[in-house]
Amino acid sequence: MFLARLIPALLAVLVSIPAQAAPQEATLLWYRAPGAPTIMEALPVGNGRLGALVAGGVAHERMPLSEQTVWSGGPHDFDNPEALSALAESRRLLFAGRYAEADALIRQKLVCRWGPDIQDFFGNFQTLGYLDLGFEGHDGPVENYRRELDLATAAVRVRYQTGGATYSREIIASHPDGILAVRLACDRPGRLSFRATLGRPSAPEENFPATAGLKLTDPVAVATEGGDGLVMRGRLYQNRQPDGMRILGRLRVKISGGSVRAEGGSLVVEGADEAVLHLAASTDYAGRDPEAASLAALAAVSEKPYAALRAAQSADHAALFSRVSLDLGRTPASALPTDERLAAFARGEADPALAALYFQLGRYLLISSSRPGGLPANLQGLWAETIRTPWHGAYTVNINLQMNYWAAESANLAETAAPLHAFIAGLVAPGSRTARVHYDAPGWVAPVHATPWGFTSPGHNPGWGLFPLSAAWLCRHLWENFEYEGDPAALRRSWPVMKGATEFVLAWLVPDPATGLLVSGPANSPENRFIAPDGAKTSFSMGPSMDQQIAWDLFTNVLAAARALDIEDAFTTRVAAALANLQPPRVGPDGRLLEWAQDYREVDPHHRHISHLFGLYPGRQFTRADTPALVDAARRSLDARGDSGTGWSLAWKMALRARLGDGDRALAHLRALLRPVEPERTLSMSRGGTYPNLLCAHPPMQIDGNLGATAAIVELLLQSHETLPDGRRVVDLLPALPSAWPEGSFSGLRARGGITVDARWCSGLLEEARLVSRETRAVVLRVQGRAHPANLIAGEPFVFKPAP
C-alpha cells in the first residue's frame, strides 16, 4: 500500500520540467524560538478530522487539539413564518424608491427567529482541548533551538539542547490511522522525563467581542486508564444545558526504557530513552460512538512501530502534496527563519520563494483540514484553541467557504473538495424548508452562516444575513469539479442539487417594473451599504450586481451541465429564457461597474467585499477577449476600492488582478497580505496581513486568506476559464506573470478539461510547457497574449516551445 501510493507521486516529480529539485526551504517553515500555543503562532498539523497546534515550548508544551465536529448547539428550526408576509411589500417599497421604509421592514421581518436561546442552538466550533507536556530538568539554558513545519512530509519537529543533552519531538496527524502521534526522544539514554495531561479551557476567553456573555461548556473530566493511558470526556452546552454533543479524547503512551505511571490525572514518564504518544478523539456527531471509535483507533496502532506509522502517514500525504511543485527562484532571504523572512519581506527585500512557500502552505492546509468523509474546512480550517471561535468558526457562504476551495481543482487537490460537495448536498433538505417558509418558493436556499446542524435560515441581521443566492454560488463548485475532472457520474449526482438551486432562483427573480428585466431582491451586496436617493443608508435593493452575476453563472453552468448529461426539457427551456431576460451588468457615469442596479454612492468606498466583481473572478462572465468594456469597468471599480483590506479581501483582489492580466498589482496585494501582524486577538475590517506562523490575519485569524491566495497564485501562472465559440478551451500560460518572478517553473497545475500543465520560463518568457490531457481534445494555447492551436491526445504529453 505504501509503495502503491508513493511510486506515482515520485514519478510525477521525476517527469516534471524543472531540472533541479526544489531546495528544502521551498516547503519548510522554521523558527529559532518557541511560539505561543495559539492559532497565530503555533504550527498546525491535521489529518482532515483531527488536528493540533504545536508551539514548541521547552519546559512546557501546551498543544491545542481540534476535532472538526466539536460544535456546540444542535438541530433547531430557525425559520421565521412572519417573513413571507413582508416579502412582496419589501419589493414594492424598494421599486418605489422608499428605501428607509423598506430597510425598517426588512430588518424586522426578513430574518430568522433569533434570541439568546436560539443562539445557543446555533452553536459554534470549539477546541477539543489540549495536551500538556511538562519536561523535567528543562528549565536551564537552551542552545541550538529549532522548530519547523515540513509541508512536504506533514510533520512538526522541535529540537534543542539543554543540560548536556539533545531533545527532539516530532508531531504528526495520520490520516490512514486516524490519530495524532507525538514522538519524544533524547540522545542521552535515560534522560527523557515528563508529565502528560489532557484538559480543556473552561473560562471565557475575551477573544472576540461578539461572543461576550454567551454560555460556555462545563469543564471536562479527565481520568487515567491503566498505567499508560488518559481519557478526557465532556459534553457541550445545548440550549443552556450541558446535554449537547459528547466529546472524547484518549491518550496512550509507549516508552523505550524508563517507567510510566498514572499519578492523579496525569501520566508520569521517568528515565526513558524515547516515548511515543498516540491520541485518538471523537464525538457523537451523526450518531457516532466516541468511546468505541477512539478505542478502535488506538488498538489498531498499539503494536505498530512509530517508523511504520510515520511511513504510512507520509506516503498518504505525499500522494496529494507532491503532485505540484513551484519554483520562483531563491535569494539570500530564503535561508532566513520564517518570522525573520516575513519581516525582511515587509522591509522590501526580494524573496520570490516566500510566495512559493505561501502557495504550498495553502495546499498543505487544505489537505490537513479537508478529507473525504469529513466536514469541510471552516473559517479556521480545522484548528481552534478557544471555546468561542470568531464568527462561530462557521461555514460563511457569502464568500469565505467558497474561497476555501478556490484552489482545490486548479492546485490539483480535487479530493479535498469532496467534503464541500457532501456539505452542499446536506443543505438541500433544510434549505428546501427555508425556501418554502420564507419565500414560498421551490428548490432550496443556503444561509450566510452555515453549521453542521443544517442551519439554512437568513441571519438575524439582514445587513449581512439576507443573501438568498448563496446556494447558487455553492453550486459553482459542483460544476467546477466536472470542468476539471470530467466525471459524468459525479455530475449526474450533482444535477438534482444544481437543479434545485436553479428552481429557487427562477422563482426568486421578479421583473423590474421599469424595464421588465429579471432582478433579484430584496438582497444585499455583501456586506456593503449605500446612500439611497431618500437619504437612507441601507443595504437592500433590487438587482444588486453580485446577485445578477451569480444568477447568470448558475444558469450558464446548469445549461452546460444539461448538455453534458443530454438533458433538454421544459426546465432547461425556462432556464434559457430567464438567462436571456436577466438584467445585465451596468456601468456608471465614472466608468465603474455598478455595485447596485442604480448609481448609488457607497457608505464605505473601500469596503473589504468586492462583490460586484464576481463575474470577473471566481466567475467568468467578464473576459478580456469577449467583454473588454466590462473588464475595463471592473478594473476601474477595483482601482477605486483601494489596495488595503482584510486578509481574505487581499487574496480576492490578487485573483481579480490576475484575471485582469496585472501581475505586478497582484503581487502588491500579496505583499500587503504578507504584512506581519502582531499575534493578538484583535478585530480589524480593513488591515489584514499574516501572523508569524504564516496563517492569515483578517484579523483575527481566518484560513480563507491562505487558501484564496493559493488560488490567486495559480491564476497568475495558468488560467483556463475561457472557451471559444467553436468549443475549444483556452489554456492561458503565464497570463499575469509578475515582473519580480522573471525565472521559474511549476509542475502539476490543472487546467479545465482535465489538463495537467508543467511550465518553465526565463527572463519573463515561456521556454517550455508540457500538457497532458485526460481526453483527446483541441485547445488553444495562449502564451503571453499570442494564440497557438494545439491538438492534445489523451494521456500523451504535448510539449510546446515558443519560436525564438
Steps between C-alpha positions, in 0.01 A plus 500: 500500500784734586676438167175518306441851630857622493619385157250708295587806707873445440445445127303825478797686644753324275322580175432866578687770316720656775847354467594544865318396813361791698712600800370385834391847607244496217280288727634584846391746768758527777575711809778557752266532800177350634168666425186545705244215501257696283374480145710808423840357593485122537555271202200296378475130424178328395365185339180655368310428820739522794758774543747660737690828537864459601671795670825320580538602864810371677408430862128503422320413177130578488355356182144618413299215349216514248244255366294641217159398637546666842205736464268626770134553419285255310219460247229763536232670293615859441260572213277801552134460390456879510756561226286405201230755578753783468670385179267655242474826694877523534535469124227756436669753729841448340365531145324821612825644637377501860820357637470613861161331538623188324808486720292512817262229378775269378695530824188414697358219289740346246712336767518170682341442837772607742565554867732384777354148507505465124855631482602218733349254254698659214820409683862546402814309415715440809832359603501138607745582777875480543786264565744631760856369517720614787869407467714441805837675510440725199501828691866579438677667207395382154721488192450427131123521520304431183135429425369437154201397293591284203217545251623218277490238774227658720704492819588754767842450658661662803867462595716666765784439740486546875679343795758338272239304300318544170123462510273456200128481432303410192125548473285360221131458425450170321213477254542124440495421871270781614713613794750760614845366585777669699850353510730625777868406510832585661852416381603416857348173624269533799475881484142532377256579784167681468142527622209474251154643570181553304273796568264757356454873556187572702521875558384761247768630268453865411618432150210643306246763599201328338528203734480696828256358749427176319483175691812284486556133565538320827852384584580153376584202718844343459585155634787256468458166322737231617853619557559646155179673392280804551144567392325838489120508479262793479169631371434830326219737577178494302224743584685596819510144625809276503324225308632566152776331305720245674871556443784264583879490476705192585878482544742207518873520574756245382855531632844352436691476826397664824155479654150639462237528772165666563506776759184696569363601162838477326746253359856526629791368294843477664840402368388401150707493182200563274125536531222489241159646584190396305192720529159412361191719525139490395152639568150360470424719196280320249443211741862396549615320814807694616601234753505222242659715230790616718567155644502345154740762363745450784476122485585507129832679563590346834755261351603714204854641522521877468707464182220303334232741615711791377566335163129441437413855601773653286412293192131588532583871522755488217245339267319835508762760585775393258280535194597866466834681518566874470842662471518878477871532569701559815665797669705521821175566687386147416738360763363712786266368770142553392413782741820686412431435135153648532641812663769535232239471225298776668812720490515452125759224465453278196378150584298340218540162669283629786207514258571140399511398866171680568345324200608158625388584853150558364502158334629344824224667704229379264632142510523519879152639558284341230493131413224281352249381757535804727369852531641778282760748620335775705612858566793367702554195283521227763672672791387679814647563843195677644145418600355791304651533156452822300175511304414161653772339285210448261471419132448851365339480158515856367860433394711338771401133467521527122842667518626210711454278194598728212833319468373144546470428129768725348764409760439129435322410823157408368448235770506768770182652355298185573399623850373823348292314242351278772432802720318674214284192446422496873359854481236406244238354735506777764552761226185378323300558816644851536417577136136406562461678834681823420437539126222257399742372239604160368857379510740577784700784653811524716580743781787744542618312810456125466561243773521120516149511648326600175445870565367649173299803616600861431712662769351699785654815350395522134773755431727200459255215547257550208686340211263249335733416211769340714378153399534598135861604569573169671380315191786658302732258685299199381531618141869588539567145615356371174692759299829373644427132561248421227320229695145470358390278791600771749320764293189285488509474882534878521223570249206489749689737731576745219148470363348569841707814549397612151131439568525732798674774301243474221226558758696769687569726202228754419454746213615856561188713433712757320676263259330162512839339561541239773661617823579346836390647826462622755864421564824657609833531327708325768552677739499855364251785530404790276340842534158488335330795325274544805812542716476160667819307563389151413619159388194396302404540139357319201749363251832537682778420256639198682161328505452564130844362419450192717168435328673529159771261621253245635278503192800476266651211695170314531439524127852372433443215747173415327679477166767276653227272640290515184209667679265726306157560645259765625731581788800579279272707275396710800863545607604614153212748486584640843868530407408703191279731709738565789584861581855533364798668668492877498777758478477832682579850370853478642569179308477268800295185509200575718466306824125556508248538218514876537794737538495524878785636710664248732501564872849344501671549160788276612287215631674164544245314284532545124175321434407666171814355339383139544460478123873562456609252769407240607242525222569528130234740374763767432805410289760715330426334166118506500393793721788751502276792598371318809851390589614861481207604720595227747858629502380850582284365781791305643727803480243706688470237773867554592788271579436432870260252649457206731711193435243318290409821317861542390501141372187572295656816360804295397279265299311789343826666395614170353186483285575858392850392395661732755755280673695784659190642667407151614845461653449829682189350657701192597760724660221666701361160594845396628525807722600377847216531753552478874352177637220663698129421503391830350239574237564709191275543198756675282859402570586135462831321486678191622583359843846359583389147406393630155130454575281778368398789722156641418568591785411278688628185337305367202632226275321626189776754436759223481289280275377785284854624441603151389227511236606851398860391449376228265305766308823700452661198334214312334142584400243290316160660555449614139344292224492607136174500299613179327525326839878496532638564847754781537796399716670827592864455604662768719202735449602739780862422586639760743821667383656405835478132398714507181608138529322200633310181438198308613371148454168332563260794482162423347305666221133440430438213266708260710833643385811485718756768420872544568689810389840666520586862421808724489537879471123523533437287189371145470771254404303178504162362601385142532131408497334165563126481433258246638318495167593563139406859429588809299602801707655840447813581694521869576858586584537853632240629260568288191274210395634159396256222398589159642357150473537301820487121493359330810778402739783611272730789595477800269815715517482859384803721444440853372689594187807716570 
